[in-house]
Amino acid sequence: MTPDSATEPLRILHLVEPLAGDEPLLACREVIRTPGHRHSIWLVGSSRCERRARDAGLTTTDRLPRPAGLAELAAPAMRALLAQRTQQWNGQPDIIQCWSVSSLALARLAMGNRVPRVAAVFSLPAANLSFIASARLRYAISGSAGAPTLLVPSVDTRDAWMRAGASDVRIAALPTLTPHRRDPVDSTRRHLLACDDPAAGKVVLLIADPPEAGDARAFGFLSGLLHVAGFRVCCVVPTRTGRSRRAAVFTAAFDRRWGLVNWPGPIDTLLAAADLVLWTKPAAGGAAMATTASRMGIPVVAFDCDLSRAALAPAGAPPAHVSLTLDLSPTTAAAWAVHQLSGRPGTQPPHTPEARAAFTGLPDFTETLARIWRESSRQASPYPRPSAEQPLGLIPTPTT
């Protein structure tokens, strides 16, 4: 296929990695709903990861292993699978859309620079990396020729990725997620609150994506403070949240007087049943889910930074049900939670004119991504596009 025509559909190969978090899965689910392109979704991970993707409402077409917990080691398997799929597709994909940084490295190892790579990134680069981890990150996002295009949600996020080595970074508004609800709201609340009356208590969600970035013990302490404040609460954390065992020991020491639930599915399935959302580490991820919660009118308490303002205050001033604070210790977070659960408006630091200008007028996420696909597919490559008979596992000789 020759993607010279603006109306000809492109073959987009999506690489998703559930262990990198739920948010990329949810964003990919929204993107593939847009008409005009042919999408193939390849999952990097185990069969358990495949179930996780299905729980998020995403149906994958193929699965690649994740040897030794590293996506990059799946490059030989990806080359072999691409050789098979090229016969069916009558040509290689036009774009490889990566939904994690490690899948960017995988795509480069498997395909070199023969196919343009695009990545949607909702978090800042990880800090304090080892030498090997830093080298892997630079390999994934940089390159003298054929460097990938990154799509990020804010100016500071763009600057951080450019400092890390990326050369082509674009900005767009966060994707609008449609919560994937499997059960009626009232039955979900009855299950969480362990009572027949869905209005008898409050459901508080912790947004942590990936879950390991969260602190379940601190969240359990916060739920205890809300219990002391007179609220019947059930606090929900994603499965695999950091310090979950210590949180279980803590709640057991107080005879489990308040609920602390590990939710096995994507946290967006509970948004409609929530009374409050706590977002403690915006730099790690979760921006799209926080944005969705805010648009649904759910009170949000979040750490105040550039990314949280981009997610929760795109018009410049956060709405009344959003509270931004520079101190999110359990005691301070509990005070903000009581403030919001009592129906009082949130309070935020003032926005400067520069901050308002940075967060207004950002282009739509899906439209920007589609435009990047078109632009990238038109770029001349030093490699010929292989035919259906040419195995993709072999790197062809550059044309002059």
Secondary structure, 3 states (H helix, E strand, C coil): CCCCCCCCCCEEEEEECHHHCCHHHHHHHHHCCCCCCEEEEEEECCHHHHHHHHHCCCCCCEEECCHHHCHHHHHHHHHHHHHHHHHHHCCCCCEEEECCHHHHHHHHHHHCCCCCEEEECCCCCCCCCCHHHHHHHHHHHCCCCCCCEEEECCHHHHHHHHHHCCCEEEECCCCCCCCCCCCCHHHHHHHHHCCCCCCCCEEEEEECCCHHHCCHHHHHHHHHHHHHCCCCEEEEEECCCCCHHHHHHHHHHCCCCCEEEEECCCHHHHHHHCCEEEECCHHHCCHHHHHHHHHCCCCEEEECCHHHHHHHCCCCCCCCCEEEECCCCHHHHHHHHHHHHCCCCCCCCCCCHHHHHHHCCCCCHHHHHHHHHHHHHHCCCCCCCCCCCCCCCCCCCCCC
